[in-house]
Structures are given as C-alpha cells and as structure tokens.
C-alpha cells in the first residue's frame, strides 16, 4: 500500500531531535512522503525553513507544533496543525517550557545519580545546546560510558536487550516519564487551554500517540472529544495494530480527524523511520480528511 503521509516528526529544534528542517524535508522526499509536518516540542522555529524547502520539492507542508499539556493529571501531547505560527503566543509557550526544563535538568542529574551513577554536567553539556537535559541524553551518556558496561540497570537497553529497539527513548519512558524515578514536574497548560491556543490561531487540535499517553485509560479520549479535541493520531509507530484499530474506530465514531505520524527523531529513536506510521488504511482517506479540514 502506498505510504505518502507523515504528519509527526521532529527537527533539532526539539531537544531530542537530530536533523535540521531542511534535512527532514529531503528525507521525506527520499522516502516518498508527499504530505508532511514537522511538529517540534512547543516550538515553531522549524516551520519557515521547512516550508520553503518542501515547496522546492513539491511536498505539501502543514505548519505544526506538538504542545505538552495536562488533563486530569495525565501528561499529554497535542498536535496543532495549520496554526498561524507567527503569533507571539507560540514563542511565549516555548520560553515558558524552556525556563522550567532548565531548572528541572539540574534535578534530573541528582535523581539519575541516585540510581547508582556518577553523571557530570559536562557530559550532558556535550549533547545539549541549550542547557536542557532530556532522559534520552542521560541514556546516551550512560550507555556510552565504559564505567557502566556491565551495569545491571542498563542491560535491557544494550544490543539484544528487551528495550534495545529504541534504547534512548525507552530509557526515557522507563525512568524520566510521569510517575518514574527521575521524573521532574513541569507546570503545563491544561488540555482546554491548549485546544483554545491552537484553535484561536487558526489550527486544528489532534491528540498525539494516544496509545502511549492514555495507557490503561483509553476511555478518557471520549471526554477529550467532548472538551473539543478535533482529531486523533490513530496511526502511530508506538501503537500495536490493535491500538491503531481502536483509535481509528473511535475517530470514526466521533467523526473527528484521523492522522498518521512516525514521530521520527533520528538517533533517539533509531527503529523509527520516516513514513512508517502503522497506517493500515488507504492514506488517500486521510488526505481527503486533511482537505475537508482545510489543512492542505
């Protein structure tokens, strides 16, 4: 089946992204993707550059952002498509999160070392351009530090280990995500506020990879639709086919937009490739929905 849509990937304007916007556009072109969106974490910095490059290559480009927010204590990612990215609210959002992330990065060093390591700030500064240390960066430092070659805690992330498919991001999910030992809380906008920001600025709000963030709480999605979420990333690299099918069915039940995204980052998620979204329907169906929602 022809795969030509990928509406979720990250450039180096995301702390955990590897490539420039231009490089991502070229990767899409090489992979046969002709409808794309870079949705950086709380940032719109990639959009102008990517749009210009996509135009040269005949790729339809949708301006996008991935906003961290919270609903009933659950941390979520909401994608905003076709936003007016020139509005100051998006830079304000990025600055607010960045300031908090820098403060939390110091705490993450202490919490990580309490697991039995001796990570130094200098090791992380070699990977970070802005003083933000992500869980993926800690994984990269630890897995490449010879002192910890035989460390029990790291074995699942090494070659052949049960978490070795995407070792850096899996380490993040296991130790730095909500409820885990190295989690540091950031004050995030509510889901309602996030939907309002996106919609007031001309965009369409879509819940990202719900199978990840709503694990064991899928029924919460019904409430989110009532609040005003306009779509769902039913097809995600993170989802099993069963989960993809569940959210695709839900989207049809509620008549909300269906999207697909790889969540490609580069080195932090090496098993993920651009254009691989687990989408089992004809992507022309998604293309038609994008047109109906005036996204392309």
C-alpha positions in Angstrom: 0.0 0.0 0.0 1.3 3.4 -1.0 2.6 5.4 2.1 2.9 9.1 1.4 1.8 10.9 4.6 3.8 11.6 7.8 2.5 14.4 10.0 4.7 13.9 13.0 8.4 14.2 13.1 11.0 16.3 15.0 13.8 18.6 14.0 16.8 19.7 16.1 14.5 22.5 17.5 13.2 19.7 19.7 15.7 18.9 22.4 15.6 15.2 21.4 15.6 15.7 17.6 18.7 15.2 15.4 18.2 16.8 12.0 17.7 20.3 10.5 14.3 21.1 9.0 15.8 21.0 5.5 17.3 17.6 6.1 13.9 16.2 7.2 12.2 17.6 4.1 14.9 15.8 2.0 14.4 12.6 4.0 10.6 12.8 3.3 11.3 13.3 -0.4 13.6 10.3 -0.5 11.0 8.2 1.4 8.2 9.0 -0.9 6.4 11.2 1.6 4.5 14.0 -0.2 2.4 15.4 2.7 4.4 16.2 5.8 4.6 18.2 9.0 7.4 18.8 11.5 5.8 19.1 14.9 8.5 20.2 17.3 8.0 20.1 21.0 6.5 23.5 22.0 8.3 25.2 19.1 7.5 26.6 15.7 11.1 27.5 14.7 11.4 24.8 12.0 8.3 25.9 10.0 9.6 28.7 7.7 12.7 26.8 6.6 10.9 23.5 6.1 8.0 25.2 4.2 10.5 26.8 1.7 12.3 23.6 1.1 9.2 21.5 0.8 7.9 23.9 -1.9 11.0 23.4 -4.0 10.5 19.6 -3.9 6.7 19.6 -4.5 5.8 18.4 -1.0 2.7 19.6 0.7 3.8 21.1 4.1 1.5 21.7 7.0 2.7 24.1 9.7 2.6 22.3 13.1 3.6 22.1 16.7 3.4 19.5 19.5 2.3 21.1 22.8 2.9 19.4 26.2 -0.2 19.8 28.3 -2.1 18.0 31.1 -5.6 16.7 31.6 -6.8 15.2 35.0 -3.2 14.7 36.0 -2.3 12.9 32.7 0.6 14.4 30.7 -0.4 14.6 27.1 1.0 15.8 23.7 -1.4 17.7 21.5 -0.5 18.4 17.9 -1.6 21.7 16.4 -1.9 21.7 12.6 -2.1 24.7 10.2 -1.5 27.1 13.0 -0.7 30.8 12.4 2.9 30.2 13.7 3.7 33.9 13.5 1.6 34.6 16.6 3.6 35.6 19.7 1.8 33.0 21.9 3.9 30.2 20.4 7.2 31.8 21.3 5.9 32.6 24.8 4.9 29.0 25.2 8.4 27.8 24.2 10.1 30.2 26.5 8.0 29.2 29.5 8.7 25.5 29.0 12.4 26.1 28.3 12.9 28.0 31.5 11.2 25.2 33.5 13.1 22.5 31.6 16.5 24.1 32.5 15.6 24.2 36.2 14.4 20.5 36.1 17.6 19.4 34.3 19.6 20.1 37.4 17.2 17.9 39.5 17.5 15.2 36.9 21.2 14.9 37.5 20.7 14.3 41.2 17.9 11.8 40.6 19.9 9.9 38.0 22.9 9.6 40.2 20.7 8.3 43.0 20.2 5.2 40.7 23.9 4.4 41.2 25.6 6.5 38.6 28.0 9.5 38.6 26.9 11.7 35.7 28.6 15.0 35.4 27.0 18.2 34.0 29.9 18.4 31.5 28.9 15.1 29.9 25.4 16.4 29.3 26.5 19.8 28.0 28.4 18.0 25.3 25.0 16.8 24.0 22.8 19.8 24.8 22.8 23.1 23.0 20.5 25.0 25.5 21.1 23.6 29.0 18.1 21.2 28.8 19.0 17.6 29.6 16.5 15.1 28.4 16.0 11.5 29.5 17.4 10.4 26.1 20.6 12.4 26.7 21.1 10.7 30.1 20.7 7.4 28.3 23.2 8.3 25.6 25.7 9.4 28.3 25.3 6.3 30.4 25.2 3.7 27.6 28.4 5.2 26.1 30.3 5.4 29.5 32.7 2.5 29.8 32.3 2.6 33.6 28.8 1.2 33.2 29.4 -1.5 30.5 28.2 -4.2 32.9 25.7 -2.2 34.9 22.5 -4.3 35.5 20.1 -1.4 35.1 21.4 -0.7 31.6 21.4 -4.3 30.3 17.8 -4.1 28.8 18.9 -1.2 26.6 22.0 -2.8 25.2 22.1 -4.8 22.0 19.9 -7.9 22.3 18.1 -6.5 25.4 14.4 -6.3 25.6 14.4 -2.5 25.4 17.1 -2.2 22.8 15.0 -1.4 19.8 14.9 2.4 20.7 17.3 2.4 23.7 17.5 6.1 24.4 13.8 6.9 24.3 12.9 3.6 26.1 15.2 4.7 28.9 13.4 8.0 29.0 10.0 6.3 29.2 11.2 3.9 31.9 12.9 6.4 34.2 12.0 10.1 33.2 8.4 10.0 32.2 5.5 10.7 34.5 5.5 8.5 37.6 9.0 7.2 37.1 12.0 7.6 39.5 13.7 10.5 37.6 10.5 12.4 36.7 10.6 16.1 37.3 7.3 18.0 37.1 6.8 21.0 34.8 3.7 23.2 35.1 2.0 22.7 31.8 -1.1 24.3 30.2 -4.3 22.4 30.6 -5.8 20.4 27.6 -8.6 23.0 27.4 -6.1 25.9 27.2 -4.0 24.1 24.6 -7.0 23.4 22.4 -8.0 27.1 22.7 -4.5 28.3 21.8 -4.5 26.1 18.7 -8.0 26.9 17.5 -7.7 30.7 18.2 -4.7 30.7 16.0 -6.3 29.0 13.1 -5.3 25.5 13.8 -6.8 22.0 14.3 -6.0 20.2 17.6 -5.1 16.5 17.4 -4.2 14.1 20.2 -0.7 12.6 19.6 0.0 8.9 20.1 -2.9 8.2 22.5 -1.8 4.6 23.0 1.3 5.9 24.8 -0.2 8.7 26.9 -3.6 7.0 27.7 -2.3 3.6 28.6 -5.0 1.8 30.5 -7.2 4.9 30.4 -8.5 4.9 26.8 -12.0 5.9 27.9 -10.6 9.4 28.7 -10.4 10.0 25.0 -14.2 10.3 24.9 -14.0 13.1 27.4 -11.4 14.9 25.3 -13.6 14.9 22.3 -16.4 16.5 24.4 -13.9 19.1 25.5 -13.1 20.0 21.9 -10.2 17.9 20.6 -10.7 17.8 16.8 -8.6 14.8 15.8 -6.5 11.8 16.9 -3.2 10.4 15.7 -4.8 7.0 15.4 -1.8 5.6 13.4 1.5 5.8 15.3 4.7 3.9 15.3 4.2 3.4 19.0 0.9 1.6 18.6 0.2 -2.1 18.0 -2.2 -2.8 15.2 -4.9 -3.4 17.8 -4.4 0.1 19.3 -4.3 1.7 15.8 -7.6 0.0 15.1 -9.2 1.1 18.4 -8.5 4.8 17.9 -9.3 4.6 14.2 -12.7 3.2 15.1 -13.1 5.8 17.8 -12.3 8.6 15.4 -15.0 7.4 13.0 -17.5 7.0 15.9 -16.9 10.7 16.9 -16.4 12.0 13.4 -13.0 13.6 14.2 -9.9 13.9 12.0 -7.7 10.8 11.7 -3.9 11.4 11.2 -0.8 9.3 11.0 2.7 10.0 12.2 6.0 8.3 12.7 7.3 10.6 15.5 10.7 10.3 13.8 13.5 11.9 15.8 16.7 10.4 14.4 19.2 8.8 16.8 17.0 8.9 19.9 14.6 6.5 18.1 16.7 4.5 15.7 14.0 1.9 15.0 11.6 4.5 13.7 11.7 5.6 10.1 10.0 8.5 8.2 6.7 7.4 6.7 6.4 4.3 8.9 3.2 5.0 10.9 1.5 1.7 11.1 -1.3 3.0 8.9 -3.4 0.1 7.6 -6.0 2.1 5.6 -5.6 3.7 2.2 -3.8 7.0 3.0 -5.9 8.8 0.4 -8.7 8.6 3.0 -6.5 10.7 5.4 -5.6 13.0 2.5 -9.4 13.6 1.9 -9.9 14.4 5.6 -7.0 16.8 5.5 -8.7 18.6 2.6 -12.1 18.7 4.4 -10.4 20.3 7.4 -8.6 22.8 5.1 -5.2 21.6 6.2 -4.0 21.1 2.6 
